[in-house]
């Protein structure tokens, strides 16, 4: 995305796109402003852990009672500058789902998802353990989605690696986020190249004010349990 380009897509409000062209390079992703963003991430993550601690116990018991499988799901994903990071999530699929069915992108009405998992995924509360990733510095509150390694994309022809998709190098500059423009506004089943355009938009417009607004919108979607909606989540 160059300085003269703007991003337009259905469902993107003006407060995200702004009235001015996006910056040519990521404002915080390239290091400028990162200390302030990091302080913000740590403070909000600590508050989130304190507030949500009772839910950890409830979800852990529910997951264990359903099928006796592990409570947490650990997976290697791509972090900032394409480094490999290990992310933590509450397990939402049957035990050993990847070994049994392959590393395939989740689909609507996916049979691998458990009953408890459906609730967690619709509210995005399965990602609550990623607050630990934020405290570690592997992730931020807001940024592109942390990409699973070699995930098969069910909505794309062929089996291209992430590196072959236009926009991958640019999004890799940014620290992955728990939520972000792509997570909120991109339809769930669009090709990676289109999702990377949403990431480029965030990279060019980052600010703590934008992060705050995206976090509040994400909480609104969680409260309405609309994260798994294929259309507009808002």
ABEGO torsion letter per residue (X at the ends): XBAABBBBBBGBBAAAAEABBBBABBAAAAGBGAAAAAAAAAAAAAAAAAAAAAAAAAAAAAAAAAAGBBABBBBBBBBBGGBBBBBBBBBABBBGAAAAAEBBBBBBGBAABBAAAAAAAAAGAAAAAAAAAAAAGABBABEBBBBBBGBBBAABBEBBBAAABBGAAAAAABBBBABEAAAAABBAABBAAAAAAAAAAAAAABBAAAAAAAAAAAAAAAAAGAAABABBAX
